[in-house]
Amino acid sequence: MQQTAPIGPLTLALIDQALGQLVTWRKLGIDVQMSVNLSARNLIDAELPQQVAEILERHRVAALTAMLSGWREARPGLASTSSATPKLTRV
């Protein structure tokens, strides 16, 4: 699936669904962390940060930070590999 065009919309839909569930759990007093693994194809999508920011805003989840160790340096080479999987982690 990672090598096909639908990975972008699928990833955004999964992030949206996961954040919705996170908000539900928080309302119930359940404090959990959420991580989302991203494919290399996601990371070369220049629109991804804005799209994720819009989803975070829609769910009113502001306490997320990108845990992207070495992502900026690795990004130019990610188009040829799917081994890098940075994740968004609540802090």
C-alpha positions in Angstrom: 0.0 0.0 0.0 2.9 2.4 0.7 3.9 2.5 -2.9 0.5 3.6 -4.2 -1.1 7.0 -4.5 -3.8 6.5 -1.8 -1.3 6.4 1.0 -1.6 10.2 1.6 -5.4 10.3 2.1 -5.3 7.0 4.0 -2.7 8.4 6.4 -4.7 11.6 7.0 -7.9 9.6 7.6 -6.1 7.4 10.1 -4.6 10.4 11.9 -8.1 12.0 12.0 -9.7 8.8 13.4 -6.9 8.3 15.9 -7.2 11.9 17.2 -10.9 11.6 17.5 -10.5 8.5 19.6 -7.8 10.2 21.7 -10.2 13.1 22.5 -12.9 10.6 23.4 -10.6 8.8 25.8 -9.4 12.1 27.4 -13.0 13.1 28.0 -13.4 9.9 29.9 -10.4 10.7 32.0 -8.1 8.2 30.2 -4.7 9.8 29.6 -2.9 7.9 26.8 -0.2 8.7 24.3 -0.7 8.3 20.6 2.0 7.6 18.0 1.5 7.5 14.2 4.1 5.9 12.0 4.6 7.7 8.7 5.9 6.2 5.5 8.7 7.7 3.5 6.1 8.7 0.9 4.3 10.7 3.5 7.4 12.5 4.5 8.1 13.8 1.0 4.6 15.3 0.8 5.2 19.0 1.3 1.5 19.5 2.3 1.6 16.9 5.1 2.6 19.4 8.0 -0.3 21.7 7.1 -2.8 18.9 6.7 -1.8 17.4 10.1 -2.0 20.8 11.7 -5.5 21.2 10.4 -6.6 17.9 11.8 -5.0 18.8 15.2 -6.9 22.1 15.2 -10.2 20.4 14.2 -9.8 18.0 17.2 -8.4 20.8 19.4 -5.4 18.8 20.2 -2.4 21.1 20.5 0.0 19.2 22.7 1.6 17.2 20.0 5.1 17.5 18.8 6.9 15.9 15.9 9.6 13.4 16.9 11.5 13.4 13.7 15.1 12.5 14.6 17.2 13.3 11.6 14.2 13.8 9.3 15.3 17.1 7.8 18.7 15.7 6.9 17.2 12.4 5.6 14.3 13.9 3.7 16.0 14.3 0.3 16.8 10.6 0.2 13.5 9.3 1.5 11.9 9.2 -2.0 13.9 6.0 -2.7 13.3 4.2 0.6 10.4 3.4 2.9 12.5 2.3 5.9 12.3 5.7 7.8 9.2 5.9 10.0 9.2 9.0 12.1 6.2 9.5 14.3 4.1 12.1 16.0 4.1 11.7 19.8 2.0 13.5 22.4 4.2 15.2 25.0 
